[in-house]
Amino acid sequence: VDVYSIVSYVAEGTDLGDDAGAGLIAAEVPKRIRMDLKRGFSREKLVNAFKDVIEKNYDDMSAFAADMETFKAYFERDAQEGDVIVFDYCPASGLTTTLNGEVRGTIANPAFSEALWTVWFGAKPVNGGLKKALLGQ
């Protein structure tokens, strides 16, 4: 079942190295992930999906635990078909989360941005085939 479509952007000319997934996670350059939801589901399912995959990629989340709580609070309602979620990372300001064109907030901690990018590009991503497709592999 298709839950969302996704696209990833990174600043032109960024060298991601031999491991493009790890390179993208660590890249201190402007980058974006855009998710277009194809169906609705509960708020709990949405925030827990992010949290669960991040937990799989980290033994210790203490560097961004408070940021995770801030992030989860951005999603105040159930996800609906047609929602657009955008994550923009800018090294100068941090990770900005936008829902349907409305900025929900910015988290300055770069460790949280890296953690969020592991959802799609980490050693244990949400979907290995999706990771490969996003990286053009």
N, CA, C and O atoms as CSV, one atom per row, in Angstrom:
chain,resi,resn,atom,element,x,y,z
A,1,VAL,N,N,0.853,-1.175,0.000
A,1,VAL,CA,C,0.000,0.000,0.000
A,1,VAL,C,C,0.896,1.235,0.000
A,1,VAL,O,O,1.742,1.393,0.880
A,2,ASP,N,N,0.710,2.098,-0.978
A,2,ASP,CA,C,1.472,3.343,-1.027
A,2,ASP,C,C,0.959,4.292,0.047
A,2,ASP,O,O,-0.220,4.647,0.066
A,3,VAL,N,N,1.848,4.694,0.932
A,3,VAL,CA,C,1.493,5.594,2.022
A,3,VAL,C,C,1.830,7.029,1.652
A,3,VAL,O,O,1.079,7.954,1.964
A,4,TYR,N,N,2.987,7.212,0.971
A,4,TYR,CA,C,3.410,8.545,0.577
A,4,TYR,C,C,4.351,8.443,-0.608
A,4,TYR,O,O,4.941,7.397,-0.878
A,5,SER,N,N,4.472,9.570,-1.310
A,5,SER,CA,C,5.546,9.693,-2.286
A,5,SER,C,C,6.562,10.635,-1.658
A,5,SER,O,O,6.219,11.485,-0.836
A,6,ILE,N,N,7.806,10.471,-2.057
A,6,ILE,CA,C,8.875,11.223,-1.396
A,6,ILE,C,C,9.920,11.624,-2.420
A,6,ILE,O,O,10.167,10.920,-3.398
A,7,VAL,N,N,10.525,12.773,-2.169
A,7,VAL,CA,C,11.643,13.236,-2.982
A,7,VAL,C,C,12.660,13.861,-2.037
A,7,VAL,O,O,12.303,14.480,-1.034
A,8,SER,N,N,13.929,13.688,-2.377
A,8,SER,CA,C,15.014,14.221,-1.569
A,8,SER,C,C,15.857,15.139,-2.433
A,8,SER,O,O,16.167,14.824,-3.582
A,9,TYR,N,N,16.220,16.271,-1.866
A,9,TYR,CA,C,17.068,17.245,-2.557
A,9,TYR,C,C,18.295,17.522,-1.703
A,9,TYR,O,O,18.235,17.467,-0.475
A,10,VAL,N,N,19.402,17.820,-2.361
A,10,VAL,CA,C,20.616,18.222,-1.662
A,10,VAL,C,C,21.287,19.293,-2.526
A,10,VAL,O,O,21.137,19.298,-3.748
A,11,ALA,N,N,22.021,20.191,-1.887
A,11,ALA,CA,C,22.679,21.280,-2.605
A,11,ALA,C,C,23.532,20.722,-3.747
A,11,ALA,O,O,24.259,19.743,-3.581
A,12,GLU,N,N,23.426,21.359,-4.884
A,12,GLU,CA,C,24.173,20.939,-6.071
A,12,GLU,C,C,25.666,20.908,-5.778
A,12,GLU,O,O,26.206,21.789,-5.108
A,13,GLY,N,N,26.320,19.874,-6.295
A,13,GLY,CA,C,27.760,19.752,-6.141
A,13,GLY,C,C,28.202,19.117,-4.836
A,13,GLY,O,O,29.401,19.023,-4.576
A,14,THR,N,N,27.258,18.677,-4.004
A,14,THR,CA,C,27.612,18.054,-2.736
A,14,THR,C,C,28.245,16.686,-2.983
A,14,THR,O,O,27.661,15.840,-3.660
A,15,ASP,N,N,29.438,16.474,-2.431
A,15,ASP,CA,C,30.115,15.184,-2.537
A,15,ASP,C,C,29.653,14.312,-1.381
A,15,ASP,O,O,29.947,14.604,-0.222
A,16,LEU,N,N,28.932,13.242,-1.693
A,16,LEU,CA,C,28.398,12.361,-0.659
A,16,LEU,C,C,29.334,11.204,-0.333
A,16,LEU,O,O,29.039,10.411,0.562
A,17,GLY,N,N,30.448,11.092,-1.037
A,17,GLY,CA,C,31.423,10.047,-0.763
A,17,GLY,C,C,30.973,8.685,-1.266
A,17,GLY,O,O,30.013,8.574,-2.028
A,18,ASP,N,N,31.678,7.658,-0.829
A,18,ASP,CA,C,31.415,6.289,-1.286
A,18,ASP,C,C,30.109,5.728,-0.747
A,18,ASP,O,O,29.450,4.938,-1.424
A,19,ASP,N,N,29.729,6.122,0.453
A,19,ASP,CA,C,28.464,5.690,1.047
A,19,ASP,C,C,27.511,6.883,0.993
A,19,ASP,O,O,27.470,7.703,1.910
A,20,ALA,N,N,26.749,6.965,-0.094
A,20,ALA,CA,C,25.903,8.141,-0.330
A,20,ALA,C,C,24.879,8.343,0.784
A,20,ALA,O,O,24.576,9.486,1.128
A,21,GLY,N,N,24.341,7.274,1.354
A,21,GLY,CA,C,23.381,7.418,2.440
A,21,GLY,C,C,23.998,8.089,3.651
A,21,GLY,O,O,23.447,9.053,4.180
A,22,ALA,N,N,25.137,7.584,4.090
A,22,ALA,CA,C,25.829,8.176,5.235
A,22,ALA,C,C,26.288,9.589,4.910
A,22,ALA,O,O,26.246,10.475,5.763
A,23,GLY,N,N,26.728,9.797,3.669
A,23,GLY,CA,C,27.154,11.132,3.259
A,23,GLY,C,C,26.025,12.137,3.304
A,23,GLY,O,O,26.213,13.284,3.709
A,24,LEU,N,N,24.844,11.698,2.883
A,24,LEU,CA,C,23.687,12.586,2.890
A,24,LEU,C,C,23.243,12.905,4.315
A,24,LEU,O,O,22.874,14.040,4.616
A,25,ILE,N,N,23.280,11.909,5.183
A,25,ILE,CA,C,22.911,12.129,6.582
A,25,ILE,C,C,23.822,13.183,7.211
A,25,ILE,O,O,23.347,14.092,7.892
A,26,ALA,N,N,25.116,13.060,6.983
A,26,ALA,CA,C,26.097,13.929,7.638
A,26,ALA,C,C,26.333,15.256,6.922
A,26,ALA,O,O,26.948,16.157,7.491
A,27,ALA,N,N,25.861,15.390,5.698
A,27,ALA,CA,C,26.153,16.588,4.898
A,27,ALA,C,C,25.657,17.853,5.592
A,27,ALA,O,O,24.476,17.978,5.915
A,28,GLU,N,N,26.561,18.767,5.812
A,28,GLU,CA,C,26.242,20.067,6.408
A,28,GLU,C,C,26.013,21.076,5.284
A,28,GLU,O,O,26.733,22.066,5.152
A,29,VAL,N,N,24.999,20.797,4.489
A,29,VAL,CA,C,24.608,21.621,3.345
A,29,VAL,C,C,23.089,21.718,3.348
A,29,VAL,O,O,22.427,20.916,4.007
A,30,PRO,N,N,22.521,22.681,2.626
A,30,PRO,CA,C,21.065,22.705,2.508
A,30,PRO,C,C,20.557,21.409,1.869
A,30,PRO,O,O,21.089,20.942,0.862
A,31,LYS,N,N,19.522,20.850,2.478
A,31,LYS,CA,C,18.915,19.632,1.955
A,31,LYS,C,C,17.440,19.613,2.338
A,31,LYS,O,O,17.014,20.280,3.280
A,32,ARG,N,N,16.676,18.831,1.584
A,32,ARG,CA,C,15.218,18.816,1.774
A,32,ARG,C,C,14.674,17.425,1.525
A,32,ARG,O,O,15.164,16.687,0.671
A,33,ILE,N,N,13.654,17.086,2.288
A,33,ILE,CA,C,12.831,15.908,2.035
A,33,ILE,C,C,11.389,16.386,1.984
A,33,ILE,O,O,10.926,17.116,2.861
A,34,ARG,N,N,10.685,15.958,0.932
A,34,ARG,CA,C,9.272,16.303,0.785
A,34,ARG,C,C,8.471,15.012,0.705
A,34,ARG,O,O,8.756,14.133,-0.109
A,35,MET,N,N,7.462,14.916,1.567
A,35,MET,CA,C,6.566,13.760,1.582
A,35,MET,C,C,5.161,14.217,1.211
A,35,MET,O,O,4.619,15.140,1.819
A,36,ASP,N,N,4.580,13.570,0.216
A,36,ASP,CA,C,3.191,13.806,-0.163
A,36,ASP,C,C,2.392,12.576,0.258
A,36,ASP,O,O,2.577,11.489,-0.290
A,37,LEU,N,N,1.506,12.753,1.229
A,37,LEU,CA,C,0.770,11.617,1.774
A,37,LEU,C,C,-0.339,11.172,0.821
A,37,LEU,O,O,-1.092,11.989,0.291
A,38,LYS,N,N,-0.417,9.876,0.620
A,38,LYS,CA,C,-1.402,9.300,-0.294
A,38,LYS,C,C,-2.598,8.720,0.439
A,38,LYS,O,O,-3.582,8.321,-0.183
A,39,ARG,N,N,-2.512,8.675,1.759
A,39,ARG,CA,C,-3.654,8.216,2.555
A,39,ARG,C,C,-3.525,8.772,3.965
A,39,ARG,O,O,-2.450,9.205,4.380
A,40,GLY,N,N,-4.614,8.754,4.680
A,40,GLY,CA,C,-4.615,9.239,6.045
A,40,GLY,C,C,-4.289,8.130,7.031
A,40,GLY,O,O,-4.476,6.950,6.735
A,41,PHE,N,N,-3.801,8.516,8.205
A,41,PHE,CA,C,-3.544,7.590,9.292
A,41,PHE,C,C,-3.381,8.405,10.567
A,41,PHE,O,O,-3.290,9.631,10.521
A,42,SER,N,N,-3.344,7.727,11.687
A,42,SER,CA,C,-3.343,8.425,12.967
A,42,SER,C,C,-2.046,9.196,13.217
A,42,SER,O,O,-0.984,8.865,12.691
A,43,ARG,N,N,-2.178,10.225,14.031
A,43,ARG,CA,C,-1.027,11.012,14.451
A,43,ARG,C,C,-0.007,10.111,15.135
A,43,ARG,O,O,1.194,10.230,14.892
A,44,GLU,N,N,-0.487,9.210,15.990
A,44,GLU,CA,C,0.407,8.312,16.710
A,44,GLU,C,C,1.211,7.448,15.748
A,44,GLU,O,O,2.407,7.237,15.953
A,45,LYS,N,N,0.568,6.951,14.711
A,45,LYS,CA,C,1.271,6.121,13.737
A,45,LYS,C,C,2.354,6.937,13.029
A,45,LYS,O,O,3.450,6.435,12.781
A,46,LEU,N,N,2.049,8.177,12.709
A,46,LEU,CA,C,3.008,9.039,12.022
A,46,LEU,C,C,4.228,9.299,12.900
A,46,LEU,O,O,5.355,9.027,12.484
A,47,VAL,N,N,4.020,9.818,14.103
A,47,VAL,CA,C,5.160,10.187,14.942
A,47,VAL,C,C,5.925,8.954,15.413
A,47,VAL,O,O,7.148,9.001,15.544
A,48,ASN,N,N,5.224,7.858,15.669
A,48,ASN,CA,C,5.910,6.646,16.094
A,48,ASN,C,C,6.719,6.025,14.964
A,48,ASN,O,O,7.744,5.392,15.221
A,49,ALA,N,N,6.284,6.191,13.727
A,49,ALA,CA,C,7.063,5.678,12.597
A,49,ALA,C,C,8.425,6.372,12.544
A,49,ALA,O,O,9.452,5.715,12.375
A,50,PHE,N,N,8.432,7.684,12.686
A,50,PHE,CA,C,9.703,8.413,12.717
A,50,PHE,C,C,10.556,7.938,13.901
A,50,PHE,O,O,11.721,7.577,13.731
A,51,LYS,N,N,9.970,7.943,15.087
A,51,LYS,CA,C,10.692,7.591,16.312
A,51,LYS,C,C,11.234,6.168,16.244
A,51,LYS,O,O,12.384,5.929,16.611
A,52,ASP,N,N,10.433,5.234,15.788
A,52,ASP,CA,C,10.843,3.830,15.768
A,52,ASP,C,C,12.039,3.592,14.848
A,52,ASP,O,O,12.956,2.854,15.205
A,53,VAL,N,N,12.035,4.208,13.677
A,53,VAL,CA,C,13.161,4.005,12.757
A,53,VAL,C,C,14.414,4.686,13.305
A,53,VAL,O,O,15.510,4.134,13.208
A,54,ILE,N,N,14.261,5.863,13.872
A,54,ILE,CA,C,15.423,6.539,14.466
A,54,ILE,C,C,16.006,5.687,15.586
A,54,ILE,O,O,17.225,5.547,15.688
A,55,GLU,N,N,15.144,5.116,16.428
A,55,GLU,CA,C,15.622,4.259,17.518
A,55,GLU,C,C,16.415,3.061,16.992
A,55,GLU,O,O,17.369,2.625,17.636
A,56,LYS,N,N,16.035,2.531,15.841
A,56,LYS,CA,C,16.754,1.398,15.248
A,56,LYS,C,C,18.157,1.794,14.798
A,56,LYS,O,O,19.050,0.950,14.733
A,57,ASN,N,N,18.351,3.069,14.489
A,57,ASN,CA,C,19.638,3.545,13.987
A,57,ASN,C,C,20.549,4.106,15.079
A,57,ASN,O,O,21.709,4.421,14.814
A,58,TYR,N,N,20.033,4.233,16.305
A,58,TYR,CA,C,20.815,4.823,17.405
A,58,TYR,C,C,20.686,3.988,18.670
A,58,TYR,O,O,19.582,3.628,19.080
A,59,ASP,N,N,21.821,3.684,19.281
A,59,ASP,CA,C,21.803,3.040,20.599
A,59,ASP,C,C,21.538,4.064,21.695
A,59,ASP,O,O,20.969,3.743,22.737
A,60,ASP,N,N,21.960,5.301,21.445
A,60,ASP,CA,C,21.829,6.369,22.438
A,60,ASP,C,C,21.255,7.608,21.755
A,60,ASP,O,O,21.899,8.206,20.894
A,61,MET,N,N,20.051,7.985,22.142
A,61,MET,CA,C,19.384,9.144,21.534
A,61,MET,C,C,19.432,10.365,22.446
A,61,MET,O,O,18.706,11.332,22.215
A,62,SER,N,N,20.275,10.337,23.476
A,62,SER,CA,C,20.286,11.432,24.448
A,62,SER,C,C,20.695,12.767,23.833
A,62,SER,O,O,20.316,13.818,24.350
A,63,ALA,N,N,21.465,12.749,22.735
A,63,ALA,CA,C,21.916,14.003,22.107
A,63,ALA,C,C,20.766,14.792,21.488
A,63,ALA,O,O,20.908,15.982,21.206
A,64,PHE,N,N,19.624,14.130,21.275
A,64,PHE,CA,C,18.500,14.832,20.658
A,64,PHE,C,C,17.141,14.400,21.220
A,64,PHE,O,O,16.117,14.599,20.567
A,65,ALA,N,N,17.119,13.820,22.402
A,65,ALA,CA,C,15.863,13.334,22.992
A,65,ALA,C,C,14.845,14.455,23.163
A,65,ALA,O,O,13.672,14.273,22.837
A,66,ALA,N,N,15.269,15.602,23.666
A,66,ALA,CA,C,14.339,16.723,23.847
A,66,ALA,C,C,13.833,17.221,22.501
A,66,ALA,O,O,12.674,17.617,22.378
A,67,ASP,N,N,14.703,17.202,21.489
A,67,ASP,CA,C,14.296,17.629,20.148
A,67,ASP,C,C,13.251,16.684,19.568
A,67,ASP,O,O,12.353,17.123,18.850
A,68,MET,N,N,13.357,15.401,19.868
A,68,MET,CA,C,12.368,14.431,19.386
A,68,MET,C,C,10.985,14.787,19.931
A,68,MET,O,O,9.990,14.706,19.209
A,69,GLU,N,N,10.924,15.176,21.184
A,69,GLU,CA,C,9.635,15.558,21.778
A,69,GLU,C,C,9.093,16.823,21.114
A,69,GLU,O,O,7.894,16.918,20.850
A,70,THR,N,N,9.957,17.784,20.846
A,70,THR,CA,C,9.548,19.006,20.145
A,70,THR,C,C,9.009,18.652,18.766
A,70,THR,O,O,7.955,19.141,18.359
A,71,PHE,N,N,9.734,17.802,18.051
A,71,PHE,CA,C,9.338,17.377,16.710
A,71,PHE,C,C,7.974,16.695,16.728
A,71,PHE,O,O,7.114,17.012,15.907
A,72,LYS,N,N,7.771,15.772,17.643
A,72,LYS,CA,C,6.500,15.051,17.716
A,72,LYS,C,C,5.331,16.012,17.949
A,72,LYS,O,O,4.229,15.782,17.450
A,73,ALA,N,N,5.571,17.089,18.707
A,73,ALA,CA,C,4.518,18.061,18.999
A,73,ALA,C,C,4.098,18.862,17.762
A,73,ALA,O,O,3.019,19.456,17.752
A,74,TYR,N,N,4.930,18.886,16.726
A,74,TYR,CA,C,4.564,19.589,15.488
A,74,TYR,C,C,3.342,18.963,14.827
A,74,TYR,O,O,2.615,19.632,14.092
A,75,PHE,N,N,3.122,17.699,15.086
A,75,PHE,CA,C,2.025,16.970,14.447
A,75,PHE,C,C,0.886,16.835,15.446
A,75,PHE,O,O,0.867,15.922,16.273
A,76,GLU,N,N,-0.068,17.766,15.354
A,76,GLU,CA,C,-1.130,17.888,16.346
A,76,GLU,C,C,-2.393,17.111,15.988
A,76,GLU,O,O,-3.294,16.971,16.814
A,77,ARG,N,N,-2.458,16.610,14.765
A,77,ARG,CA,C,-3.680,15.926,14.325
A,77,ARG,C,C,-3.296,14.705,13.496
A,77,ARG,O,O,-2.129,14.500,13.162
A,78,ASP,N,N,-4.295,13.909,13.177
A,78,ASP,CA,C,-4.065,12.759,12.308
A,78,ASP,C,C,-3.637,13.228,10.932
A,78,ASP,O,O,-4.052,14.290,10.467
A,79,ALA,N,N,-2.807,12.433,10.287
A,79,ALA,CA,C,-2.390,12.723,8.915
A,79,ALA,C,C,-3.560,12.473,7.977
A,79,ALA,O,O,-4.355,11.556,8.186
A,80,GLN,N,N,-3.657,13.297,6.943
A,80,GLN,CA,C,-4.758,13.171,5.991
A,80,GLN,C,C,-4.208,13.007,4.575
A,80,GLN,O,O,-3.142,13.526,4.243
A,81,GLU,N,N,-4.950,12.280,3.756
A,81,GLU,CA,C,-4.575,12.157,2.358
A,81,GLU,C,C,-4.409,13.557,1.769
A,81,GLU,O,O,-5.259,14.425,1.968
A,82,GLY,N,N,-3.315,13.770,1.046
A,82,GLY,CA,C,-3.047,15.073,0.441
A,82,GLY,C,C,-2.156,15.978,1.267
A,82,GLY,O,O,-1.692,17.002,0.766
A,83,ASP,N,N,-1.902,15.623,2.532
A,83,ASP,CA,C,-0.977,16.421,3.341
A,83,ASP,C,C,0.407,16.413,2.702
A,83,ASP,O,O,0.826,15.416,2.115
A,84,VAL,N,N,1.110,17.537,2.826
A,84,VAL,CA,C,2.480,17.646,2.335
A,84,VAL,C,C,3.356,18.043,3.521
A,84,VAL,O,O,3.148,19.078,4.154
A,85,ILE,N,N,4.343,17.188,3.803
A,85,ILE,CA,C,5.281,17.438,4.889
A,85,ILE,C,C,6.644,17.698,4.257
A,85,ILE,O,O,7.121,16.911,3.440
A,86,VAL,N,N,7.265,18.808,4.643
A,86,VAL,CA,C,8.573,19.163,4.104
A,86,VAL,C,C,9.542,19.370,5.255
A,86,VAL,O,O,9.243,20.064,6.226
A,87,PHE,N,N,10.712,18.752,5.124
A,87,PHE,CA,C,11.800,18.931,6.078
A,87,PHE,C,C,12.930,19.627,5.344
A,87,PHE,O,O,13.493,19.075,4.399
A,88,ASP,N,N,13.263,20.832,5.771
A,88,ASP,CA,C,14.358,21.610,5.178
A,88,ASP,C,C,15.455,21.746,6.216
A,88,ASP,O,O,15.209,22.182,7.340
A,89,TYR,N,N,16.679,21.368,5.830
A,89,TYR,CA,C,17.820,21.563,6.709
A,89,TYR,C,C,18.723,22.627,6.113
A,89,TYR,O,O,19.114,22.547,4.948
A,90,CYS,N,N,19.052,23.626,6.925
A,90,CYS,CA,C,19.992,24.671,6.551
A,90,CYS,C,C,21.001,24.773,7.694
A,90,CYS,O,O,20.611,25.032,8.833
A,91,PRO,N,N,22.297,24.572,7.411
A,91,PRO,CA,C,23.285,24.587,8.490
A,91,PRO,C,C,23.229,25.836,9.377
A,91,PRO,O,O,23.533,25.756,10.568
A,92,ALA,N,N,22.854,26.962,8.827
A,92,ALA,CA,C,22.829,28.208,9.601
A,92,ALA,C,C,21.677,28.272,10.600
A,92,ALA,O,O,21.770,28.974,11.606
A,93,SER,N,N,20.583,27.539,10.329
A,93,SER,CA,C,19.420,27.661,11.203
A,93,SER,C,C,18.900,26.343,11.759
A,93,SER,O,O,18.278,26.341,12.822
A,94,GLY,N,N,19.130,25.228,11.083
A,94,GLY,CA,C,18.652,23.944,11.575
A,94,GLY,C,C,17.593,23.340,10.684
A,94,GLY,O,O,17.493,23.658,9.499
A,95,LEU,N,N,16.805,22.461,11.276
A,95,LEU,CA,C,15.775,21.714,10.567
A,95,LEU,C,C,14.422,22.394,10.742
A,95,LEU,O,O,13.935,22.542,11.863
A,96,THR,N,N,13.821,22.804,9.637
A,96,THR,CA,C,12.496,23.408,9.667
A,96,THR,C,C,11.493,22.400,9.124
A,96,THR,O,O,11.687,21.823,8.054
A,97,THR,N,N,10.425,22.198,9.874
A,97,THR,CA,C,9.355,21.292,9.473
A,97,THR,C,C,8.154,22.127,9.044
A,97,THR,O,O,7.711,23.024,9.761
A,98,THR,N,N,7.641,21.812,7.864
A,98,THR,CA,C,6.488,22.515,7.308
A,98,THR,C,C,5.403,21.496,6.999
A,98,THR,O,O,5.682,20.447,6.417
A,99,LEU,N,N,4.180,21.793,7.380
A,99,LEU,CA,C,3.024,20.942,7.094
A,99,LEU,C,C,2.019,21.757,6.298
A,99,LEU,O,O,1.478,22.749,6.786
A,100,ASN,N,N,1.778,21.329,5.075
A,100,ASN,CA,C,0.827,22.007,4.185
A,100,ASN,C,C,1.110,23.505,4.072
A,100,ASN,O,O,0.196,24.330,4.102
A,101,GLY,N,N,2.388,23.835,3.942
A,101,GLY,CA,C,2.791,25.227,3.749
A,101,GLY,C,C,2.923,26.038,5.022
A,101,GLY,O,O,3.332,27.197,4.961
A,102,GLU,N,N,2.592,25.471,6.178
A,102,GLU,CA,C,2.681,26.169,7.460
A,102,GLU,C,C,3.911,25.687,8.218
A,102,GLU,O,O,4.035,24.498,8.512
A,103,VAL,N,N,4.814,26.600,8.533
A,103,VAL,CA,C,5.995,26.235,9.304
A,103,VAL,C,C,5.546,25.839,10.705
A,103,VAL,O,O,4.872,26.595,11.405
A,104,ARG,N,N,5.943,24.625,11.090
A,104,ARG,CA,C,5.583,24.119,12.416
A,104,ARG,C,C,6.660,24.438,13.443
A,104,ARG,O,O,6.377,24.536,14.637
A,105,GLY,N,N,7.911,24.600,12.973
A,105,GLY,CA,C,8.984,24.946,13.886
A,105,GLY,C,C,10.338,24.590,13.308
A,105,GLY,O,O,10.446,23.926,12.277
A,106,THR,N,N,11.377,25.056,14.007
A,106,THR,CA,C,12.755,24.793,13.601
A,106,THR,C,C,13.526,24.259,14.795
A,106,THR,O,O,13.440,24.796,15.900
A,107,ILE,N,N,14.276,23.201,14.560
A,107,ILE,CA,C,15.125,22.596,15.579
A,107,ILE,C,C,16.568,22.866,15.171
A,107,ILE,O,O,17.003,22.429,14.105
A,108,ALA,N,N,17.304,23.576,16.000
A,108,ALA,CA,C,18.662,24.007,15.654
A,108,ALA,C,C,19.699,22.893,15.778
A,108,ALA,O,O,20.740,22.958,15.124
A,109,ASN,N,N,19.447,21.894,16.582
A,109,ASN,CA,C,20.408,20.828,16.862
A,109,ASN,C,C,20.673,19.974,15.609
A,109,ASN,O,O,19.778,19.261,15.157
A,110,PRO,N,N,21.902,20.038,15.038
A,110,PRO,CA,C,22.186,19.245,13.834
A,110,PRO,C,C,22.113,17.742,14.083
A,110,PRO,O,O,21.892,16.980,13.142
A,111,ALA,N,N,22.291,17.299,15.316
A,111,ALA,CA,C,22.185,15.869,15.627
A,111,ALA,C,C,20.776,15.359,15.357
A,111,ALA,O,O,20.602,14.213,14.942
A,112,PHE,N,N,19.766,16.199,15.588
A,112,PHE,CA,C,18.398,15.750,15.311
A,112,PHE,C,C,18.151,15.654,13.813
A,112,PHE,O,O,17.496,14.721,13.349
A,113,SER,N,N,18.667,16.605,13.062
A,113,SER,CA,C,18.523,16.537,11.607
A,113,SER,C,C,19.141,15.250,11.066
A,113,SER,O,O,18.538,14.558,10.246
A,114,GLU,N,N,20.349,14.938,11.532
A,114,GLU,CA,C,20.995,13.691,11.109
A,114,GLU,C,C,20.126,12.495,11.466
A,114,GLU,O,O,19.965,11.579,10.659
A,115,ALA,N,N,19.567,12.499,12.666
A,115,ALA,CA,C,18.713,11.393,13.096
A,115,ALA,C,C,17.494,11.253,12.195
A,115,ALA,O,O,17.118,10.141,11.824
A,116,LEU,N,N,16.883,12.364,11.846
A,116,LEU,CA,C,15.707,12.297,10.978
A,116,LEU,C,C,16.067,11.740,9.604
A,116,LEU,O,O,15.312,10.946,9.042
A,117,TRP,N,N,17.201,12.144,9.063
A,117,TRP,CA,C,17.611,11.648,7.745
A,117,TRP,C,C,17.898,10.137,7.766
A,117,TRP,O,O,17.852,9.492,6.719
A,118,THR,N,N,18.196,9.560,8.958
A,118,THR,CA,C,18.409,8.109,9.019
A,118,THR,C,C,17.131,7.343,8.726
A,118,THR,O,O,17.185,6.166,8.369
A,119,VAL,N,N,15.975,7.994,8.871
A,119,VAL,CA,C,14.708,7.318,8.574
A,119,VAL,C,C,14.734,6.773,7.149
A,119,VAL,O,O,14.239,5.676,6.892
A,120,TRP,N,N,15.305,7.530,6.233
A,120,TRP,CA,C,15.337,7.117,4.825
A,120,TRP,C,C,16.713,6.664,4.353
A,120,TRP,O,O,16.815,5.869,3.418
A,121,PHE,N,N,17.783,7.166,4.997
A,121,PHE,CA,C,19.139,6.930,4.486
A,121,PHE,C,C,20.065,6.228,5.474
A,121,PHE,O,O,21.246,6.042,5.178
A,122,GLY,N,N,19.560,5.836,6.631
A,122,GLY,CA,C,20.394,5.219,7.651
A,122,GLY,C,C,20.743,3.769,7.352
A,122,GLY,O,O,20.311,3.206,6.346
A,123,ALA,N,N,21.528,3.178,8.236
A,123,ALA,CA,C,21.899,1.769,8.110
A,123,ALA,C,C,20.668,0.874,8.204
A,123,ALA,O,O,20.634,-0.211,7.624
A,124,LYS,N,N,19.662,1.335,8.936
A,124,LYS,CA,C,18.402,0.591,9.090
A,124,LYS,C,C,17.245,1.522,8.705
A,124,LYS,O,O,16.503,1.975,9.577
A,125,PRO,N,N,17.088,1.810,7.410
A,125,PRO,CA,C,16.050,2.750,6.975
A,125,PRO,C,C,14.656,2.130,7.061
A,125,PRO,O,O,14.502,0.928,7.274
A,126,VAL,N,N,13.665,2.971,6.893
A,126,VAL,CA,C,12.288,2.501,6.900
A,126,VAL,C,C,12.056,1.469,5.801
A,126,VAL,O,O,11.246,0.557,5.964
A,127,ASN,N,N,12.767,1.610,4.679
A,127,ASN,CA,C,12.601,0.695,3.546
A,127,ASN,C,C,13.890,0.717,2.723
A,127,ASN,O,O,14.260,1.749,2.164
A,128,GLY,N,N,14.562,-0.419,2.655
A,128,GLY,CA,C,15.825,-0.492,1.923
A,128,GLY,C,C,15.689,-0.195,0.443
A,128,GLY,O,O,16.561,0.446,-0.143
A,129,GLY,N,N,14.602,-0.656,-0.171
A,129,GLY,CA,C,14.376,-0.376,-1.588
A,129,GLY,C,C,14.143,1.094,-1.843
A,129,GLY,O,O,14.593,1.636,-2.853
A,130,LEU,N,N,13.438,1.744,-0.926
A,130,LEU,CA,C,13.200,3.182,-1.047
A,130,LEU,C,C,14.512,3.938,-0.919
A,130,LEU,O,O,14.753,4.892,-1.660
A,131,LYS,N,N,15.357,3.525,0.007
A,131,LYS,CA,C,16.671,4.159,0.177
A,131,LYS,C,C,17.456,4.104,-1.134
A,131,LYS,O,O,18.000,5.113,-1.583
A,132,LYS,N,N,17.507,2.937,-1.734
A,132,LYS,CA,C,18.236,2.779,-2.991
A,132,LYS,C,C,17.644,3.655,-4.087
A,132,LYS,O,O,18.374,4.281,-4.855
A,133,ALA,N,N,16.309,3.695,-4.153
A,133,ALA,CA,C,15.660,4.520,-5.188
A,133,ALA,C,C,15.947,6.006,-4.981
A,133,ALA,O,O,16.207,6.723,-5.948
A,134,LEU,N,N,15.905,6.471,-3.744
A,134,LEU,CA,C,16.178,7.874,-3.454
A,134,LEU,C,C,17.616,8.240,-3.765
A,134,LEU,O,O,17.905,9.375,-4.144
A,135,LEU,N,N,18.519,7.281,-3.607
A,135,LEU,CA,C,19.935,7.533,-3.885
A,135,LEU,C,C,20.298,7.248,-5.335
A,135,LEU,O,O,21.451,7.405,-5.736
A,136,GLY,N,N,19.302,6.826,-6.125
A,136,GLY,CA,C,19.550,6.566,-7.549
A,136,GLY,C,C,20.393,5.323,-7.774
A,136,GLY,O,O,21.146,5.249,-8.745
A,137,GLN,N,N,20.274,4.346,-6.885
A,137,GLN,CA,C,21.086,3.119,-6.994
A,137,GLN,C,C,20.284,1.974,-7.578
A,137,GLN,O,O,20.808,0.872,-7.739
